[in-house]
Amino acid sequence: MTAALAMDRVAPPPARWLAYRDHDPWILGAAVVLACLGVVMMTSASITLADKNYGDPFYFLWRQLTALGIGAALALWAMHVPLHFLQRMSSAFLLLGILALILVLIPGIGREVNGSLRWLQLGPLSLQASEVAKPCVVLYLAGYLVRHSDQVREKFIGFIKPIGVLTLIAGLLLLEPDYGAAAVLFATCLGMLFLAGVSLPRFISWGLVALSALAALALLAPYRLARLMAFVDPWSDPYDSGFQLTQSLIAFGRGELTGVGLGAGIQKLFYLPEVHTDFVFAVIGEELGLAGTLTVIALFLFLMWRILLLGGEALKAGAAFHAHAANGVALLLGLQAFINIGVNIGVLPTKGLTLPFISYGANSMVITCAMLGLVLRIAHEIRRPVHLPATGRPVSAPAIKIAEDPTP
């Protein structure tokens, strides 16, 4: 009787529950908290601007919620796409990303906003080419690192091939121009190469070359040089080139430890430009104080750590493509958050990068949610229930063959 009860207690749950129990709840939970906080803070930051420009205080809120809904649906779809399909299509994804970056530069197809050709107009919808390119490049490089793993680690040619592809993509981004996206993508891919086993001397040498090239591009363009000077000493010209940064720093100063209270900030009242997109973190600093900003930073660090942990788990399970894709998503989200926060607090020059899950922006929100769905699919595939093959020894599903899984 006792033995029977014990068997009941350890009996496996229903197959339907087994199919979904391995999606990482910590990754999903951190992303949901960030998205909910983002909706609240973006609305607080934009409510006055929306009322003045559109006559509806919640103009940006409705659009952000719509983007979040589309992103959630896309994430749910991504959770059902087998990784072996994405691996087979990795080169096609690269071509798709390059095509989007080329089309946006063609007059009549690309739409100019604030002096930059970054948008593809598809009827009533606007698509930001750089957002499309980000996951495409990550998936391409993950596939490349699987196909040429030994060559990447041991030979110069294996390392320089993806660098050449990245240089082409960065060049297209700079023609828009989108310096921030180019820097994030290049740094993400260098990080993926390093985690794939590229030797440290080679990684450092090419990292220095990339930094030198990006620095030269920044210094050669007059508007980038002006931004750099404003970053070095924003108070030297607080009403012109340094205006945005000084207003952001004032917001953090007003917030002190616990903030002035949700909705009570004044820097969002037409003092701080791009307050609901690039500088929403400054509103968090003013209204929620140091406690709020540290909470956001901790959530991003936790999310990045969990995804990198998942990448390590995938590598141990023999699922190299899963590991490289997870590492790429972690680096992409982490670096973009780091740069946006660094710009807000004045430790990095101003870049037009959104804060993932938090800033206003339909394209950014949808693509970020899709990448989250990809990560949850990775977790699902490498944490399958244990199978019992003909040998009689328990072997996990990844050790059998993830790439031949017929289930969506």
N, C-alpha and C positions, 0 to 999 in steps of 0.2 A: 504493500500500500504506500509506504513511504517512498519507495523507489519510483512508483508511478507518479506520485505528486511531484517528485524532483524532476522527472522527465517532462511533466507538463510545464514546470517553471522555466525550463531551458528550451522548450520547443520553439522552433523558428517562427517569426511572425508571418503574416500573409505575404504572398509574393509581391502584391502591389505595393505594400509598405516597404518591402525590401528594396524595390526598384528606386525609391527616392530618399531613403533614410541617410544616404551617404553624402548628400549635398552639405557642404560645410556650414553649419548654423552660425559660427562665429564670423565668418566672412560676410554672410548675408546680413547678420544682425548689425555689424559695424556699418555696412553700406546703407542699410535702411535708416539707422540713426543719423548718419551724415545727410542723407537725402531729406529727411524730415526737418532736421535743423536748418538745412539749406532753404527749404520752402519758407520757413518762418522768417529767417534773417533776410532772404532776398525780398520778401514782401515788405518787411520793415524798411529795408533800404530804398525800395522803389515806389512806395505808396504815394509820396508827395510828387515825385517826378511823373508818375503815371497819371495822377489827377490833373496836373498842369498841362501835360502834352496831349492826353487822350480823353480827358474828362471822365475817366474811370479809375479810381484808386487801385483797383485790383486787375488792371489791364495785364500787367506782367505776370501776376499770380495765375490767371486762367491759362495763359500760354505755357507757363512753366509746368503746371499740373498736366496739361495736355501732352507736353513733351515727356514728362515722367510716366504717364500712362502708356505712350507709344514705346518708351524705353523698356518699361516693365514687360510689355508684350513681346518685344524683341528679345529681351533676356530670357523669357520663358521659351521662346522658339530656339534660342541658342543652346539652352539646356537639353534640347532634344536632338541636336545635330551631332552625330558621332565624330570623334576627333580624327578617325582615319579618313573621313571625307575631306575635312579641312586640310589634312596633311597632303592628300593627293592634289588638292586645288591650290596649294600654297603659292606656286608660281603664277597661277591665274590671278590670285589676289594682288600680287605685285603689279601685274599689268593693269589691273583695275585701278589701283592707287595712282600709278603713273598717268593713266588716261585721264583721271579726274584732275590731276595737277596740270596737265597740258590743256584740257578743255577750258579751264578757268581763265587761262591767259589769252584765249581767242576772243577778239572783239565781237560783241553781239551775243556771246554765250556766257562769258564771265561778267559778273556784276560788280561794279566798284562801290566800295563803302569806305568812307574816311580815307580816301586816297589809296586803297589797297584792293587789288583784284583777287578776292578770296572766295567768292560765292558763285555757285552755279544756279541759275534761275530755271527751275523746272515747273513751268506753269505758276501756280500760286505758291509753290514751295521753293525755299532757298536752301541749298546744300553747300556746306563749307568743305572745300576740297581737302584741306589739311586734316580735318576730322576723319574723313573717309580713308585717307592714306595711313593714318596711325595704326589701326588694327591690321590693315593689309600688309604693311611692312613687317610688323611683329610676326604674323603668321608665315610670311615668306621666309624670314630669317630663321624661324623655328624649324621649318622644313629643310632649309639649306644646312643647318647645323646637324640635322639627322643624316642627311645624304652624304655629307662630307666631314663627318666628325673627326676622323683621323687626320685628314688633310688640314683642317682648321687648327688642330693642336700642334701639328708637327712641321707644316710647310708654310712658307711665306705666301704662296699663291692662294692657299685656302683661306687665309686671313684677308688678303687684299681684294679678292673678288667681291665680297659683300660691301667692303669699304667703297669700291667703285660705284656700286649700285646706290649706296647711301649718298655719295657725293652728287650723283645725278638728281636724286630726290631733293636733297638740300638745295641744289641749284635752282630747281623749279620752284621751291618754296620761297627762295630769296627773290625770285623774279616777281612774286605777287605784290609786295614783299611780305613775308611772314618769318621774321628772324627767330621769334620765340619757338614756333613749331619746329623749325629746322634744328635749333639747338636741342630741343627735347628729344626729337627722333634720333638724332645722331648720338646723343648721350645714352639713350635707351639701348640702341643697338650695340654700342661699344660695351655697355654693361652686360648684355646678353652674350657677346663674344667672350668676355672675361669669365663669366660663370660657366661657359662651355669648355673652358680649359685652355684658352690662349695664354701663352707664357707671359709672365709679368713684365719682363723687359720690353717685349714687343707691344704689349698693351699700353705701357706707359709712354713709349716712344710715339706711337700713333695717337695716343690721347693728347700728347703735347702738340703734335702737328695739327690735330683738329682744333685745339684751343687757340693756337696761333692763327689759323685760318679764320676762325670765327672772330677773333679779336681784330684782325686786319679788316675784315668786312665791316665790322662795327665802326672802326675808325675812318674808313674811306667814305662812308655814307654820311652826308652832313646831318641828316635828322637823327641818325643813330649816335653820332658824336655829340650832338646837343643833349640827347637823353643821358649819355654817359657823364657829361659835365654836370648836368642837373643832379644826377645820382651822387656824384662826389661831394657836391656842396649845394644842396637845394636851397639853403637859406641865403645864398648870395643873390638869388633872383626869385624871391618867394611869390611874386605876382605874375610870373611868366613861365619860364622853363622849369622852375622848381615848384610851381603851384600845386600840382597834383600830389607830389610826395610830401610837401610840408603840411597840406591839409590832412593827409593820411596819418602823419605823425602826431598832429594835434588830436586826432580822433583817439589814438592809443593813449595819449597823455590824459585826455579827459576821462577815459574809462577807468584808469587806475586798477585797483584790485578786483572789484566786483562789478564795475560798470555803472552807468547812469540809469540803467533800466531799459527793458525791452520797449522800443518805440520812442524812447526819450532822447535819442541822439540828435544832434543839430548839424553835424558835418554832412549828413545826407541831404540837407535842405539847400541844395544847389551850390554848396561849397566844394564838394568832392566830385570831380568828373568820373564818369563810368562807375558810379557807386554800386550799381546792382550787378555788374559783370566783373571787371578786373579788380575792384577794390571793395568787394563785399566783406572781406576779412577785416578791413578797417572798421566797418560798422559793427562787426562782432566784438572787436576790441573796445569800441566806445560804449556799446550798450550792455555787453556781458563782461567786460573787463578782462584782466589777465586770466581769471579762472576760465572764462569762455574760450579764449584763444588757446590756452593750454589743453583744454578738453578736445578742441578740434584737431590740434597737432597730435595729441595722443591717439585719437581715433584713426588718423591717417597712418601713423606709425604702426599701430596694431593691425590695420588692414594690410599694409605692405608686408609686415612680418608674417602674417598668417598665409598670404599668397606665396611668399618665398618658401615658407615651410612646406606648403603643398607641392611646390616645385621640387624640393629635396625629396619628398616622399615619392613623387612620381619617378624621379631618377633612380631611387633605390628599387622601385618596382620594375625597372627596365623600360619605362615609358618615356623615352627621351623627348619626343615631340611635345608631349604633355608638359614635361618639365620646362623646356625652353619657352613654350607659350605662356605658362604661368609666370615665369621669371620676367618675360617681356611685359606682361600686363602690370605686374607689381612695380617694375621700374618706370613704366610710362606714367602710371597714376601717381607714384611717389615723387618723381621728378617734377611733374607738372604742379603738384601741390606745393612742393618745396620752392619752386621758382615763383609761383603766385604769392605765397606767404612772404618770401624774401623781398619781393618787390614792394609789398604793402608795408613792411617794417623798415625798408630803406637799406637793405644789405645787398640788393641786386638792382641793376638798372631796369627801368620800366619796360615791360613786355606785355603784349596783348594776349595773355594766357588766362583762361578761366580757372577757377578752383573747382576740381571735380566734385560732382554731386551737390554743390552749393551755389555757385554762380549762376546767374541767368544765362540761358543759351540753349536752344532746343537741340542743335546739332551735338553740342558737347554732352548734354544729358543723355540723348538717345544712344550715342556711341559708347559712352561710359557704362550705361546699363547693359549694352550688348556684350561688352568685355567682361562685365560681372557674370553674365550668363555663361560665357565661355569658361570662366574660372570654376563656376559651380558644376559645369559638365565635366571638367577635368577631375574634380573631387569625386564625382559620382563614378567615373570610369576606373579610377585607381583604388577605390574602396569597395569593390564588389564583394558580395558574400562569397565565402570560400567554396570552391568547387571540389569535387572528388573525382579525379581522373582515373583512368584504368589502372594506374599503378597503385591506387589505394591511398596515396599520400595527399594530404590537403595542399592544394596549390591555389594561390590567389588568382583572380581573373587576369590581372595585368601580366602575370608570369606566363599565362597560357598564350594569349594573343589579343591585345586590345584592338589592334587594327582590323580584326576580322569579326568584330562584334556586329551581328546583324540587326540588333535592336536599336531603335532611334533614341 
